[in-house]
């Protein structure tokens, strides 16, 4: 199944998020190993985007709520149980 945001095809989850946000996800989350200068520049850019689009956070919250409403199974949690017995070494068998 192909997914399009506007006229752009989302090939991966990252593509989908970037197209839905209108900005790269890394702008908001950062990247591993970024320097203090890179972080400051990224945060400045994010502040500029938010200043130009003050409704962006509300739109993202609405979009997230719609996704959750349409896909309630996203948060289905299956509890994992631990075995009640412990493994013990059998006589004559190395553990």
ZIBEL-V997346 format. One record per run of one state. SS is the DSSP state (hx for helix, st for strand, lp for the rest). FROM is the first residue (numbers start at 1). LEN is the number of residues. If there is no record, write none. Layout:
ss=SS from=FROM len=LEN
ss=SS from=FROM len=LEN
This chain:
ss=lp from=1 len=2
ss=st from=3 len=3
ss=lp from=6 len=2
ss=st from=8 len=3
ss=lp from=11 len=2
ss=hx from=13 len=9
ss=lp from=22 len=3
ss=hx from=25 len=5
ss=lp from=30 len=6
ss=hx from=36 len=17
ss=lp from=53 len=3
ss=hx from=56 len=15
ss=lp from=71 len=1
ss=hx from=72 len=4
ss=lp from=76 len=20
